[in-house]
Amino acid sequence: MPDPTHFDGMAELYDRARPPYPDALWGRLRDLALLGPGTRVLELGAGSGLATAPMVAAGAEVTAVEPGPALADLLRRRVPDATVLAGTAESVALDAAAFDLAVAATAVHWFDLDVVLPRLHHALVPGGHLAVWRHVFGDPAVPRTPFRERVEQIVRERGDVPPRPGPTELDTAGWVDRLTAGGWFAVRHVEELRWSVEVSARQVRDLFRTFSEWTAAEADAAGRAVEDLGGRVTEHYVTPLLVLRRAEVPGR
Ligand SMILES: C[S@@+](CC[C@H](N)C(=O)[O-])C[C@H]1O[C@@H](n2cnc3c(N)ncnc32)[C@H](O)[C@@H]1O
């Protein structure tokens, strides 16, 4: 199992290297009337604030929970208008019916959902929502690029690595099942946003170093691949978005 404290050991790098979430995501949350001025948001696993800052900019009152002390410190400096709580999704103190929206951005796969889902049900108002999304770096629906062939080669050379427990990152149906288990939440909206970005060798080295399953040597090899391919490559990413409605009567 990868180490959930991995990101805290590289807080500044994480903040610099990870791309922002696509504008279409924020537009969809607005269209669904989930995010706007005065929305009380509980964000779990907020990291350095890549999702926190746009939510505060949209006028939301964000309470951001982050267990890593270096990340929490960076988050406080980067997004001073958010309330930052040190703690985990499983143990942070949460008042009843205190939030309209709970958010986990590239974080839900770190949580013990048997513990966290009932806690979120308790913390949300009736009619409240849980929105879960993530970065998936590499879109399997796009024909494999020369850079992606090199990435696959690096991963193949790693040999057999035990798979992470739970659904894989693009198993959206598996995540819907996982997030509706127990009947605490029901599906409202599911979508996969697809987007592309051009990146340099340096950006690739930095970004791949932030991946919990990648070594520094492997990230360097990915950067060399970009150099071999002319110094810049286009990457195709996916952002699965799952919006769940708090069940009025849990278990139904
Ligand atoms: C990949 S980062 C995502 C950070 C941020 N949400 C973003 O979009 O960039 C995963 C985050 O989850 C946090 N995390 C790991 N286990 C957690 C837990 N049990 N409860 C809350 N946060 C956790 C990590 O410290 C890290 O900040």
The ligand as an SDF file (V2000), in Angstrom:
LIG
                    3D

 27 29  0  0  0  0  0  0  0  0999 V2000
   -2.8990   13.4360   -3.8060 C   0  0  0  0  0  0  0  0  0  0  0  0
   -3.0790   14.4830   -2.4210 S   0  0  0  0  0  0  0  0  0  0  0  0
   -4.4490   15.5560   -2.9090 C   0  0  0  0  0  0  0  0  0  0  0  0
   -4.3540   16.9000   -2.2500 C   0  0  0  0  0  0  0  0  0  0  0  0
   -5.3710   17.9360   -2.7470 C   0  0  0  0  0  0  0  0  0  0  0  0
   -6.7270   17.5680   -2.4150 N   0  0  0  0  0  0  0  0  0  0  0  0
   -5.2660   18.1790   -4.2340 C   0  0  0  0  0  0  0  0  0  0  0  0
   -6.2790   18.1160   -4.9270 O   0  0  0  0  0  0  0  0  0  0  0  0
   -4.1500   18.4680   -4.6890 O   0  0  0  0  0  0  0  0  0  0  0  0
   -3.8340   13.4410   -1.2020 C   0  0  0  0  0  0  0  0  0  0  0  0
   -4.0170   14.1640    0.1110 C   0  0  0  0  0  0  0  0  0  0  0  0
   -4.7580   13.3410    1.0170 O   0  0  0  0  0  0  0  0  0  0  0  0
   -4.1870   13.4810    2.3070 C   0  0  0  0  0  0  0  0  0  0  0  0
   -4.5900   12.3090    3.0830 N   0  0  0  0  0  0  0  0  0  0  0  0
   -4.0510   11.0630    3.0880 C   0  0  0  0  0  0  0  0  0  0  0  0
   -4.7120   10.2680    3.9520 N   0  0  0  0  0  0  0  0  0  0  0  0
   -5.7150   11.0300    4.4870 C   0  0  0  0  0  0  0  0  0  0  0  0
   -6.7450   10.7760    5.4450 C   0  0  0  0  0  0  0  0  0  0  0  0
   -6.8810    9.5740    6.0000 N   0  0  0  0  0  0  0  0  0  0  0  0
   -7.5700   11.8010    5.7740 N   0  0  0  0  0  0  0  0  0  0  0  0
   -7.4490   13.0190    5.1910 C   0  0  0  0  0  0  0  0  0  0  0  0
   -6.4890   13.3010    4.2730 N   0  0  0  0  0  0  0  0  0  0  0  0
   -5.6360   12.3250    3.9320 C   0  0  0  0  0  0  0  0  0  0  0  0
   -2.7050   13.5910    2.0380 C   0  0  0  0  0  0  0  0  0  0  0  0
   -2.0070   14.1670    3.1300 O   0  0  0  0  0  0  0  0  0  0  0  0
   -2.7030   14.4860    0.8040 C   0  0  0  0  0  0  0  0  0  0  0  0
   -2.7170   15.8450    1.1350 O   0  0  0  0  0  0  0  0  0  0  0  0
  1  2  1  0
  2  3  1  0
  2 10  1  0
  3  4  1  0
  4  5  1  0
  5  6  1  0
  5  7  1  0
  7  8  2  0
  7  9  1  0
 10 11  1  0
 11 12  1  0
 11 26  1  0
 12 13  1  0
 13 14  1  0
 13 24  1  0
 14 15  1  0
 14 23  1  0
 15 16  2  0
 16 17  1  0
 17 18  1  0
 17 23  2  0
 18 19  1  0
 18 20  2  0
 20 21  1  0
 21 22  2  0
 22 23  1  0
 24 25  1  0
 24 26  1  0
 26 27  1  0
M  CHG  2   2   1   9  -1
M  END
$$$$
